[in-house]
Amino acid sequence: MVDTRHVFPVAIALISLMFNCCDAGRLHVQGTNLVKDGQRVFLSGTNLAWVHYGYDFGNNQYSGVKTQFEQYLSQIHASGGNSIRVWLHIEGESSPHFTSQGYVDKTDAAGSLINDMRSFLTSAKHFNVFVFFVLWNGAKKQNTHYRLDGLIRDSNKLQSYIDHCLKPMVNALKNEPALGGWEIINEPEGELTPDHHSNNPCQDTTHLHNSGAGWEGHLYSAAQIQKFVNWQADAIRSTDPGALVTLGVWNPKSNTDKFGFRNLYSDHCLTSAGGKAHGTLSFYQMHTYTFSGHFDGYSPFQHHASEFGLNKPLVIGEFRQESGTNPITDMYNYAYYYGYSGAWGWAASDSNQWSLIKKGMAWLRGRNDQQKGGLINVHV
């Protein structure tokens, strides 16, 4: 069990989502904390990621998985959790709709994407769960990757996605109380070129030599990924100024200026690469997994959040209990007490891990009596 005697305790809020659309009632950033109605919020939750990889939303597909999604929401609520991370386009398997030339001309072929997402958000509101939609995935290169590739390499194609899918989607859903935020891309480092030397520190990736980055191929420069993120983040925040935007990194090595590394997703790096002033992240999100039963020395579970030197809230977005690691209850406990703004275990779709994740969420609820009278604000 984590020793919390010398750790400044953070406040936690597992909150009801029955609130209006104005910014004062929304989840927002205050310094290095997430805040709702004047209370710090700890995002205790899980990754569902998907039921059918790339085929959950759009083209009238959600009706076939709605019952399963609602079951997960119900179990998160019953376990005391308050948030879920769900993947959307991935590599463009079924949304958005691409022309034969690789441009986006609409949300999806059937035009149901927004309504599908709204249906899920309505259910999430009922269960008091914040939803964070992940737009794209850089951790796995599959047979539809050429669609995502076009958006990363071609500014005109990326703009077509922004105009014909992203902005309409954000505008239509911005008043949904259960919408927690948007994630531009999951683990873009899977396709990042390491060992690229540049006199521009934001574009130099030599610090990622032998780091594991580029496991799906050395496809894109840091500048290409930064522009891709910057343009979409700007589009989201210009359409909905109160929206939260994040990005899930595979390891802290690409998201901190400490320990000899470089934060490739700082405000300066994103805006200098893409040129969009509002194309920055609202909060940071790091993933961490073990190798041979151990977390590496840079894992969030080896450091207080403040040690990464970031000026925004930091969520541990993916982790799991594996052989040789501490119980997952310890991981949720560590994230809660060591300065992080949330913990999302991987993954609800893994039945073995899901039973553990529910224990992790319940650990926080049980210790802080957060279910008394419903989901309420509790200080410790």
N, C-alpha and C positions, 0 to 999 in steps of 0.2 A: 504494500500500500504506500502511496506517496505521502511523504512527510510534509504537512501543510502548516506546521507551526510557525514558520518564518516567512510565509508567503502571504502577500497582501491579498485578502479575499475579494473576489469580484462579485458584483451583484448579478443575479440571474433573473430573467423574466421569461416565464413560459406563459404566453399571452393569448387572450381571446382576440380573434380577428374580426369581431363585430365592430368595425370602426369606419369612419367616412374616408373619402378619398383625399382630403386635404393633407398637405405635407406634415402638418403638426401631428397628425395621427398615424403617420407612416413610419415604418422602420427606416432609420436614417443613421448617418455617421456623425459622431461627435468625438473628435480627436482620434484616439485609438480604440474607441468603443462603438458598438452598435447600440442604438438607443431607440426606445419606443415609449412615447408619453412620459418622458422624463426619467425613465428607468433604463439601466443597462440591460441588454438582451444577450443571452448566450444561446446560440443556435444548436440545440441538442437534437440530433436527428440522424438521418441515414441517406445513403445513396440507394435509390431504386435503380437508377440509370435507365433500364428498359425492361419491358416484358418481351417484346419482339424487336430485336436490334434494328433500328432505323424505320420501323413500320408501326409505331404506336399512335402517331398523330398525323392528320391529313388523310385525304382520299377516303374519308368515312371509315377509317380504321379503328378509331378510338372506341367505337361501340363494342368491338370485339374484345377489348381488354379493360373496359371500364370497371367491371366487377372486380377484377384483380387489383387494379389501381386503388379502388375504394377500400378493399380489404387491407392493403398496406397502410393507407391513411388511418383507418380505424385502429390498427395495431400500434402505429406510432403514437396516436392520441392516448390509447390505453396504457402505453408504456411511459407516458409522461414527456414524450418528445414534442417538438414544435416545428420541424422543418424537414424538407426532402429535396434532394438533388436529382433531376430528371433530364435525360438527354433527348434532344429534339431532331435536328437534321442529320447529325453525325457526319456522313460524307455525301449527303444528298441522295440517299437511297430512294426516298419517296417524297421528300420535300426539301427545298422548294421545287417549283417546276422549272426545268431548264429547256431552252430551245435546242435545236440540233447544233447550233453554233456555240453553245455553252453560256448563253445569257439567261438570266432569270426573268421570266415574264409574268409570274403570278405565284401565289403561295403554294399551291399544289394543284394537281390536275382537276380534282373534284371541287376545289374551293371550300373545303371543310376545315382546313387547318386551324383557323382562328376559333371557330366554334368548338372544335375538339378540345383545344387548350382551355377555352372558357368553361367547358363542362367539367374538366378536371379541376380547375380553380374553384368552381362552385362547390365541388365535393370537398376540396381542401379547406375551404372556409368553414364548412359544416363541422369538420374535425379539428379546427383550430391549428392548421398546419401551413406554414409558409412554404411556397414552391419556388425553387430556383431552377430555371430552364437553362440547360447547356446547349448552345447552338451547334457547335462543331466539335469534331474529335481529331486530334493529331497523334493519338497514341497507337493507331492501327491503320495501315494502308491497305485498302481493299479494292474490289473491282470498280467501285464508283468513285474512287479517289480523284479521277480526272476532273470531276465536277468541282470539287473543293479546290483542286490545283489551279483551275482557271480563275477562281475568285482571288486566290493569293497572288497570282502572277500578273493578272490583267486588271488594271484599275477600272476600266469600263465595265467589265463583267461584275466586279465587286459593287460598283455603283448601281448596276441593274438589280442586284440582290437587295441592296439598301432601299431602293426606290419602290420595288414591286413586292417585297416580302417583309423585310425587317421593319421599316417604318410603319406600314399598315398594321402589322402585328402588334408592335409596341403601342401605337395609338389606340387600337381597339381594346387592349387589355390593361391600359395604364390605371384604370380606376377599379380594377379587381382587388379586393382587400387581401386575398391570399397570395398575391404575386409578391414574392420576396425580392426577386432580382433576376438579372440576366448574366450568364457566363458566356463569354465570347467563344472560347475554345478550351477543350480539355487537353492538357499535356502537349502543347505544340512542340516541346523539346524532342518528342519522338521523331520529328522530321527536320529538326534544326541541324545546320552544319556546324559542328564544333571545330575548334582549332583554326578559326578564321581570324587572321590578324588584321586589325584596323587601327588607325590613329584616333578614331572616334571610339571612346570607351563603351558607348552604348552598342556598338556594332562589333566589338571585339569579343570573340568567344574562345580565345585561347585558354581562359580559365576553366573551360569545360573539357579540356584534354583528358581522355580516359575516364570521363565522368559517367558514361553510359548514355549521354544524349546522342540522338541520331540513330536510335535502334531500329527505326523503320526506313532509314535511308537519310543521307545528307542532302536534303532536298531544297531547303530554304535558308537564306541568310537571316540573321537577327532583324535586319532592317525590313525585310519582306514581311516577317511575322508581326513586327511592331506596327507597320502600316496597316496590315489587315485588322489588327486589334483596334488601333486608333480610329480608323474610319467607322467601324461598327459601334464602338463605344460612343463616339461623337453623335452618331445618328440616333442611338437610343436616348442619350441625355438631352439632345436637342428636341426630340419628340416628347419626352417625358422627363423634365428637369429633376423630378424627385426620384427617378429610378436608380437602383443600385446596380453596379456593374462589377464583375470580377473575372478572374481567369484562374484555372487550376494548373499549377506547375507540378511537374513530376517529382521535384526535389528542391529543397531550399537553395541549391547551388545557383539557380538562375533567377533568384528572387530576393537577394540580399547583397548589400555592399560589404558585409562583414565576412570574416574568415577567408579573405583573399578572393572572394567571388564578386559578381556584378549583378545588380538588380536590373534585368533587361526590361522590366515592365514599370519602371518608375515613371512619374509624370513627364519628366524631361525626356527620357528615352522614347516614350510613345509619341509625344507631340513633335519631337524633332524628326522622327522618321515619317510620320503621316501628315504633319502640318495642321491637324485639327485640334484647336485649343481645348475643346471639351472632351476629347477622346481619351480620357484617363479612367483608371479603375477606382471604384469607391472603396473596396477592401481587397486585401490579398488573401490567397488561399493556397496552402501547401499540401502536398501529398507525401506520404511516407510509408514505406514497406520494409520488411526485414530482408536481410541476405544472410543465409546460413544461421538463421535464428536470432539475428541481432540487427538493431537499427544502427545506421551509420552515425558518425559523430556529429552530423549536421541535422539530424532528425529533430523535428519539433519536440519529440518526446525525450530529447537530451538537453533541451534548453528552455528557459523562460522566454515567452514571446518577445520581450523587450530586447533580448540579446541579438535579434536579427536587425535591430536598428531601423525599423520601419515606422513610418508616421501615419499608418492607417490600421484599422482593425485587421486581425489575422485569424483565419479559420483553418483548422486542420481538416481538409476536405476529403481525404481518403486515407484509410488505415484499416487494419484487420488484426484479429488475434490469430497468431500462428504458433507453431511449435517453438518453444523456447522463450516466448514473450510473456509478459505479465498478463493477467486477466484483462479483458476488455473494459471491465469496470474501472480498473486502475487508469486506463487510457482516457476514458471520459473524465474521470476525476482529475487527472493531471491537466488535461486541457482546460478544465473549469478553473482550477486554482492557479495555474501558471501563466495567466495573462492572455489566453486565447479567447476569441469571440465565438467559437463554435467548434463542434466535432461531428463529422458525418462518417460513420462507419461504412465499410464496403463489404457486402452489399446485401440489400434486402432480398434480391433474387437468388442469393445463395442460401439455401435452407439452413445449412450448418452455421454460417455466420449470422444469419438473421436472428436465430435464437440467442446468440451472444450479444448482438447489437441491442436487442430489446432489454437485455439485462443492464447494458451500459446506460441507456436512457433512463431506465427505472432506478438505477443507482442514484442519479442526480435528483430525481423526483422524490425518492424515499428519504434522502438525507435532508432535503429542504422543504418537505411538506408542501410541495407545489400543487397538489391535487385537492387540497382542502377548499371546498366551495367552488371547485372548477379550476381552470388555469388562471393563476393569480401571480402578482408580482411578489417576490420574496427576497429579502436581503439575508445574508449570512455573515 
